[in-house]
Amino acid sequence: QSALTQPPSVSGFPGQSVTISCTGTSSDVGFYNGVSWYQQPPGTAPKLIIFAVSNRPSGVPDRFSGSRSGNTASLTISGLQAEDEAHYYCSSYITSSTLWVFGGGTKLTVL
Amino acid sequence: QVTLKESGPVLVKPTETLTLTCTVSGFSLNSIRMGVSWIRQPPGKALEWLAHIFWNDEKSFGPSLKSRVTISKDTSRSQVVLNMANMDPVDTATYYCARIKYYYDSSGYFEVPQIDSWGQGTLVTVSS
């Protein structure tokens, strides 16, 4: 299975919104509601911020939202804050193969 | 509170077999619709899913490493063990274990397995 495709980097000013895309295929992102997003600040373990395409775990600010159109999932962060600076990874569960695939990661810089 | 902690060698030699242990707390490895995954991250690079084991002992492996990896669980010890054979310097990475839990999607009808809680990770260096 190929990795999901994410832009290497995105940036924005505090208070602005940014969107990170995650492109897969009709066998993964486009087929099943198993898309999740993770935030990874430098030197730390990933943290789940979106599950099942568009759901937030408790404790995750509602500034973070997820969506999907066709074979592309998106993570939108509104009202950017300095603490949002991190790497973000998408992932999809592939039910037909019972395995997971990750995106290549996107570095978010808050200017 | 769910916690996972990885343990194992920090340095292995090429061709050796790596054995990593994930000790979990806050949930049971027998809990229905739960499991544990192993994921690794080479320095400065992306995450790579390696393997998982579910409550019912169902296992699955990443296609690129399938022939080298085994996974098992000891429910009484709350531990999941990953073995990776024939280690090479390119296998140098931080290795994470993480919990899998089934969640309902937005429709409220369908459950999907998701990787949610992660351990802190352990850096394994492969060098002679």
Interface residues (C-beta under 8 A of the other chain):
Chain A: Q1 A3 Y32 N33 G34 S36 Y38 A45 P46 K47 L48 F51 A52 V53 S54 N55 P57 Y89 S91 Y93 S97 T98 L99 W100 V101 F102 G103 G104 G105
Chain B: S37 I39 A46 L47 E48 W49 H52 E58 S60 F61 G62 P63 Y96 Y103 Y104 D105 S106 S107 F110 V112 P113 Q114 I115 D116 S117 W118 G119 Q120 G121
